[in-house]
Amino acid sequence: MISHAPFLTRPASRFLLPRLLTGLALLWVAMTGTVLLAPRLALATSGRDHPDYAVIAGTGLVLIVLSSLFLAFASRVAGLGAAWLGLAVLNNGLILAGEFVLAPYAFYQTTFVLGDPLLDVTSASFFPTVAGGLFLLHAGVLAATYALQRRRVRRELGRDAEAPGRGDLLAAVTVIVLVVGIPLLAATSLALIGYGLVVIAATSGAAVLVALLAVAMGAAAMGRAANGSIAIRDTAIVTAAFWLALAMLLVFHVVWVVLMAVLVGVWPLKTVAPSGK
């Protein structure tokens, strides 16, 4: 049996960044437009006092499709290869399913107490704080995975003894900041702790399974990108995959804040006073 290596090309650096940034901007616009319009349109046409949950699930599905289209574009532009693309689509699909399908479901299955120090869902800063914490957690895991794969690539290419370049130093600083930020955030963010407890309990642990699968798929995707770098003897492939994944995580979490703000506006969460009334 003869196996063929995935098609990989050396990215044209002069055009790579502008094209990827343009694609990311279009992705953000499309995703933001979807989460802004879908719940409001459903509310206006359903005649009910809130959108059906199927609208939220459908919105999450649309976002998965949009991110997959962007990944296909980015994979072609950056020369990341079809093998990497498949794993990356699974990883991003799991992240979006967890944040845009499971999390809203969990929140609307839960009754909150006004002024709860762990879950002050009526505060304007609650969802941005949670999104910031989730971004750091996701990005920290991604950064640690990238650091391991980057080290493997440099070792395979015999570049361990070479002095790091400006790109290497920038990536290293980013990795350190993200990884160090995780324990600091976990120790201080009550909102993130409360969010995790609600989502895990309300989804009967499904959120944990999705998170573990996403980590596995993300690690596998980064490994594929590293294999591509080794195949063409250029670290650009694995580095491009890291920055691309980090940028997409940022887009996802900004859009998540918009989605939750819209849902709370058109479909208020169940809240009671401390007395239970």
N, C-alpha and C positions, 0 to 999 in steps of 0.2 A: 504493500500500500504506500503510495507516494502522497505526502502532505505538502501543501504549499503554504509558505509564510504569508501573513496578511500584507496587503499592498501598503507600503510606507514610502513616503517621499520626504525629502528635506524641505521644511517649510520656508517659503520666501518671506524672510523677516521684514522686508521693507513694506510689504502689503498686509502682513499677518495681523498686526495689532489694530490698524484702522478697520479692517473688515470684521474682526471679532468684536470690537467695541460697538460698531454699527449694529451687528447682529444682536448683541446684548441689549442695546437700547431698544431695538424693535421688540425683543422678547419682553422687556419690562413693560413697554407700552401695551402690548397685547395681553399680558397677564393682568396688569392693573385694570385695563378696560373690562376684562372678563369679570373680575371680582367686584367691580363697581356696578356693572350693569345687570349681571345675571340675577342676583337676589332681588334687586329693585324691580326688574322687569317681571319676575315671577310673582312678586307681591302685587303689582299693579294688575296683572292679568288673571290671578287666581281667585280674587274676590274673598280671600281669607285674611285673617289678621296677621299671618306670618307665612313666609315661604315654606313649602314642603321640604323635608330633609333631603329628598331626592335631588332638589336643586343644588344643594351644597355638594352632594356626591358627584353630580354631573359637572359642577364647576371644577372640582378637583380633577376629574377625568380630562376636561378640556386643557387644564394647565399641564397635565402629564403629556398630552399630545403636543402642545406648544413647545415644551422643553425638549421633547424628543426631536422635533423638527430642527430646533436650534442646534442640538448636539450633532445631528447628521450633517448640518452645514459646517459646524466648527470642526468636526472630524475630517471633513474633506479639505477645508481650508488649511488646517494645521498639519495634515498628513498623519493623523493619529492611528488610522487603520480601522477596519471593520470589526476586528475582534475586540478592541477597546470600546468601540461604540456600543456594542450589544450589552456589555457589562455596565457601562456608564448609564445607559437608558434605564436598566433595571434599578440601579442605585438611586437615580433621580426620581424614578417612579415611586419607589418605596418612601423616599423622603416626603414627596408631595402627598402621597396617600396618608402618611402619618399626620402631617401638619394640616392638610386641607380637607381631610375626610374624617379621620379618627378623632382629632382634637376638637373640631366643632361638635361632633356627635357627643363626645364626653362632656363638653361644657353644657350642652342643652339637656343632658340627662341628670345634671347636678343642681341642687338647690344651694345657693350661697347665702351667707350671713353678712349683712351690711357691716362694714368696718372690720372684717376679718383681717388680722395682720398678715396672714399667709396668702389670702386670696381676696384682695380688695379690687374685685373686678369692675367696680364702678369708678375707679380712679382712672384719669386720662393717661397716667403713666404706666398702668399695669401691663397692657399688651406690648408696648414698646420695650419695657424692661424684660419681659419674658422672651421676646424675639431676640433681643441683644444677647441674653444668656444662651438661648438655643443656638444662635449663630456661633458664639464662642466655643460651645461644646462640639458642634459639628466641625468647625474649622480646626479646632485643636486636634481632633482625631485625624482629620485629613492631613494636617501639617506633620503629625508624627509619622503617618504612613508614607508621606512624600519623603521625609528625611531618611527613612530606612531604604526606600527604593532609590533615592538619589545616591546614597552611599554605595548601594550595590552596583549601580551603573558606573560610577567612577572607579570602583574596584575592578569591574570587568574590563573597563577600557584602559586600565593601568594609569589612571590619573590621580591616584591618592596623593602622590608626592608633589603634584602641581599646586602652585599658589591659586587660591580661589579668585575668580573674577568678580566684577561688580555685581553681576546677576546672581552669582552664588552667595555673596554677602547679603544682598537684599532678601533672597529667599531664606537664608539662615536666620536673619533678624526676625522676619515674619513668623517663621516656625517657632522660635523661642518665645516671642510675645504671645502667640496664640496658645501654646502649651502651658506657659506659666499662668496665663489668664484663667485657665480652667479651675484650679483649686481655689484661687482668689474669689472667683465668681460663685462657686458652689458654697463657699463658706459665708458669703454675705448676702446672697440673693434669696430672700424669703419667697419672693414671687415665683421664682423658678422651681423651688422645692414644692410649693403648693400646687403649681401647675402639674408637675410630674406626678404627685400623689393622686390628683383628680383624674388625669388621663389614664394612668395605669389601672386605677380601681374601676373607673367607669367602662373601660374597654376589656375588663377581665384579663388583663395582662397582654392583650394583643399588641398594644403599643410597644412593649418590651421586645416582643418577637420581631416586629417590623424594624425596630431600631437595630437589633442585632443583625438582621438580614441586610440592612442598608450598610452597616459597617463592613460586613463580609464582601458585599458587592463592590463597595468603594475601594477596599483594599485590593480586590482582584482587578478592578479597572486600572488602578495605579500600577499594579504589577504588569499588566499588559502594556501600558505606556512605557514602562521601564524596559521591557523586552524590545519594544520598538526602538528605543534609544540605543540599546546594545546592538541591534541588527544593523542600524545605519551608522553606528559609532559616532553619535552626536547626542549630547544631553538635552537638546532642545525639545525632543518629544515629551519626555517625562516632565520637564519644567513647564511646557505649554499646558499639559494636562492639569498640573497643580493650579496654575493661575486661573485657568478656565473654570475648574471646579470651585475654586474659592469665590470667583466673581458670581457664579450661578447661585451659590449659597447665599450671598448677600442679596441678590435679586429676590430669591425665594422668601427670605425673612422680611424684607420690606413689603412685599406683596401680602404676606401673611398678616401683618399689622393692618393693612388696608382692608383685607377680607374680614377680620374680626371686628374692626370698627364699624363696617357696614352692617354686619350681621347683628351686632348688639343694637344698632340703630333701628333696623327694620324688624328684628325678632329678639326683643329684650330677654336677657337671662333671667332665670327664676331666682329672685332674691327675697330674703325675709329680714325683718328687724331682729336684733339680738334677743328680743323676747319671744321670737318665733312667729310673730304676726306679720 
